């Protein structure tokens, strides 16, 4: 995926974490619309949101769990959700030992 970078990637667990800025990614609570050059900005921000959606779909199709958080979310709660997702994926993805089948 050109021009796309996962903010935090847990590659073995296949968990992708994105920390989205409210302005750049269209937070429903805090996004603002610039008044100067409004049409250009609306187009730019709409493209960002569409790219986020496409990125989610592509990663999900490749077997990744995608987690997105807004910049205003409490870091401790974000960390808890990320840790839970990674732990869950590691359990699911753990190879069976030879004695199990």
C-alpha positions in Angstrom: 0.0 0.0 0.0 1.8 3.2 -1.1 1.9 6.1 1.3 0.5 4.1 4.1 2.3 3.3 7.3 0.9 1.4 10.3 1.6 3.5 13.4 2.3 0.4 15.6 2.5 -3.1 14.1 2.5 -6.3 16.0 3.6 -8.4 13.1 3.4 -11.9 14.7 -0.1 -11.2 16.1 -1.0 -9.3 12.9 -2.5 -6.4 14.8 -2.2 -2.9 13.2 -2.7 0.1 15.4 -3.4 3.6 14.1 -3.5 6.7 16.2 -5.5 9.2 14.2 -5.5 13.0 14.6 -8.9 14.5 14.9 -8.4 17.1 12.2 -6.7 14.9 9.6 -8.9 11.9 9.9 -12.3 13.5 10.6 -13.1 12.8 14.2 -16.9 13.1 14.6 -16.4 14.9 18.0 -13.5 17.3 17.3 -13.0 17.7 13.5 -13.1 21.3 12.2 -13.6 22.6 8.8 -11.1 25.3 7.7 -12.8 28.4 6.3 -9.8 29.5 4.1 -9.6 27.4 0.9 -12.5 25.4 2.3 -13.2 23.3 -0.9 -9.5 22.2 -1.2 -9.4 21.2 2.5 -12.8 19.4 2.3 -11.5 17.4 -0.7 -8.1 16.7 1.1 -9.8 15.5 4.3 -12.4 13.4 2.5 -9.5 11.6 0.7 -7.8 11.0 4.0 -11.0 9.3 5.4 -11.4 7.3 2.2 -7.8 6.2 2.4 -8.3 5.1 6.0 -11.3 3.0 5.0 -9.4 1.4 2.1 -6.4 0.7 4.4 -8.6 -1.0 6.9 -10.2 -3.2 4.2 -6.9 -4.2 2.7 -5.3 -5.1 6.0 -8.4 -7.0 7.1 -8.4 -8.9 3.8 -4.7 -9.9 4.6 -5.7 -11.3 8.0 -4.8 -8.3 10.2 -6.8 -6.9 13.1 -7.0 -3.2 12.6 -7.4 -0.9 15.6 -8.0 2.8 15.2 -7.9 5.3 18.1 -8.5 9.1 18.1 -5.7 11.3 19.5 -8.0 12.5 22.3 -8.6 8.9 23.7 -7.1 8.1 27.1 -3.7 6.5 26.6 -4.3 3.9 29.4 -7.5 2.7 27.8 -5.9 2.6 24.4 -3.0 0.5 25.8 -5.5 -1.9 27.5 -7.4 -2.5 24.3 -4.2 -3.0 22.2 -2.8 -5.4 24.8 -6.0 -7.4 24.8 -6.2 -7.6 21.0 -2.5 -8.7 20.8 -3.0 -11.3 23.5 -6.1 -12.6 21.9 -4.5 -12.9 18.5 -1.4 -14.6 19.9 -3.6 -17.2 21.4 -5.5 -17.7 18.2 -2.4 -17.8 16.0 -0.3 -20.0 18.3 0.7 -23.1 16.4 -0.5 -26.4 17.9 2.2 -28.5 19.6 2.9 -31.9 18.1 0.8 -33.7 20.8 -2.3 -31.6 20.1 -4.4 -32.1 17.0 
